[in-house]
Structure formats: C-alpha cells, structure tokens
Amino acid sequence: MDALAYPGAVDVSPATAPSTVPSSRLARQLSRFVLVGCMSAVVDYGLYQAMLHLDLHASLAKAISFICGTTTAYLLNRRFTFNAPTVRGASRFTGFLLLYGTTFFVNVGVNAVALKLIPDMSLKTTICWLLAQATATCINFLVLRTVVFRLPPPEPDPVPSP
C-alpha cells in the first residue's frame, strides 16, 4: 500500500497487522477460567451452606468447602482452561498446592474479617463468601496463568540457510 497516495491511511494487511494470538489466548483462558470458577464456586458455596445448616463453625465450613472447590478447580483448569501437558506433573501440582495453600488463608481470612465487619443483614454470609471468593479468584488466575500453568515460549522459526 502506498502511504503517500492515501495520507492518513493505515495498512491492515495480514503481513503488517499486529498478532492477536496472545490476546485471544488470554481471552479464551479467562473465559474458561470464569466458567470453571463458577462450577467450582457452586461446589464450594453449596458445601459451605450445607455445613452451616448442620451448625458447623463458619471457618471450619469455609475451610472444608474451599478445599473441595479448589480440588474441582485444579482438575478442570489443568486440562480445560490451560491445557497443561502432563510433563512436570509433580512440580506443577506442588506449585498449585503452594498457591492454593496461600489463597486458602487469604480466602478464610477475608471471610472471617468480613463476617466481623459487615453488620447483620439477610445476605451477610453470602456477601462475605463472595468477597473472599473474589479476592482468592483474582490471585489464583494471575498466578496459575503466569507461574503454575505457564506454557514455554514458542520456539522461533528456524532461519533457512542460504
């Protein structure tokens, strides 16, 4: 395209267009992460509510439900969201356990603090659960994507010999 013939024109041919592969991969991973997160949240919240109705202490109920939701999240995210290869299985799982061990305390802690700070109302436990879940979810996505399930960079195309 002759930029001089059309001042202000932008060349959008495939040869010069910026790549959208990383951003589309990010969007796909994020949407799948949200879907898996919703399914895992149903497991977490359902068990949490069931245990509260059985008069289990709120922190113990939150701990158990978090572990069950986390297990669901790992199994689904590993294959469905990040399509992680089976190599590095033990080290990947160790990284996952360290991350979720950390966010476990963040999740239970945020829930406990919110239960203390938010005044009594009809949806108090749900609001506290949502705050705790949202905090842990943001941390988990960032660390899962950039550390635990990080794919190696693509190898550059070999340069042909003259």
N, C-alpha and C positions, 0 to 999 in steps of 0.2 A: 504494500500500500504506500502510496506517495504522500507523505505527511505534508509536503509543500503544496500539493494540489488541493488539499482539503484542510485548511488551517483549523486547529482545534479538534480534529478527528482523532479517535483513539483506535489503535489496531487491536482487534479482539480475535484474531485468528488463533487457531489451536496452538500454533507454533510459539506465539508470544503471550498467550493467556496464562495468568498465574495458575498454578496447580491447586485444585480444590480437594485433592485426595486426603491430606491430613485433616482438614476441617470437616469433610464428610465422614471420615472415620471417627472423629471426635463426636460428631452429632449422632452417629449410629450407636457408638458406645454409650453416650449419655442417655439416649432414649431407652436402650436396653437395660442400662443400669437402673433407670427410674422404674421400668416395668418389673424387673427382678426385685427392686427395693419395695415396690408395692406388694408383691406376693409375699416377700419376707416379712413385711410390716403386718400383713394380715395374720401370719403365724405368730409373730411377736405380740401384737395387740390382743389377739384372740386368747392366747395363753395367759397374758397379763390379766385381762378382765376375768377369765375363768378362775385364776388363782386368787384374785381379790375377792371374788364371790365365795370362795372357800375360806375366807378370813386369813389368808397368808399375809404376812407383813409385806408392805408395799415394796420395800427394797429387795427382799428375797424374791417376790413375784417378778419384779423387774429384772433381776439377775437371771433367773431361770428362763424367762421369756426372751431375753436378749440373746442368750446362748442358743436357743432353738432357732430364733430368727437369723442369727449370724451363720449358723451351720447351713441353713437353707440358702442364704445369700452367697456363701462361698461356693457351694456346689453349682449353683446356677450361673454365677458370674464367671467362674473359671472357664466354663465351656461356652455359654451363650453370649455373654457380654464381651469378654476379652479374647475368647477363642485361644486360650493359653495352651501351648503344646505340653505334652506330658513330661518332657525333659525338665530337669530342675524341680521335680515334684516336691521333694522333701524340703529344699531350701525355700521354694515358693510358699509351701504350706507353713513353714516356720515364720516367714515374713508376714503372712496373713494372720497367724496367731499373735504375733507381736503387735501388729496394727490393731486387731480387734480386742486384744487384751487391754491396750491403751484406751481405745474408744469405749470399751466396756465401762471403765471407771469414769470416763467423761459422761457417758450416757446415764449411768446410775446416779452420778453426782449432780448433773444438771436436773434430772428428775427430782431428786431429793431437795435440792435448793428451791426449785420451782414450787414444790409442794409446800414448802415453808413460807415462801414469799407471796404466792398468789392467794388472795382471800377466798374463802369458801364460796363456791358457786356450783351450779349444776354440772358444768363440764370441766371442772377443775382437774380431775385426773387425766382426762383426755388432752387438755391443753398442755399439761406438764409432760405427758408422754410425747406429744408432738414436738415440743421444744427440745426434749432430749434426743428424739429420733432425728430431727433436722440437723442438729449440731453434729451428731455422730455420722450421719449420712454424708455431709459435706466433706468431713475429714476423710472418710473411707474412700469416696470416689477419687479424690485427689491423690491419695497415697496408693490405692490399688492401681490406678492408671499410670502413675509416674514411677512406681517402685516395684510393687509386687508382680503385676502382670505386664510390665513394660516389655514391649517387643524390641528385639535388637534392631538397630537402624538398617534399612535396606542396603545391600551391597551395591556399590556403584557399578554401572555398566562397564565391562572391560573395554579399554580403548584398543581399537584394532591396530595391529602393526602395519606400518606402510610397506 
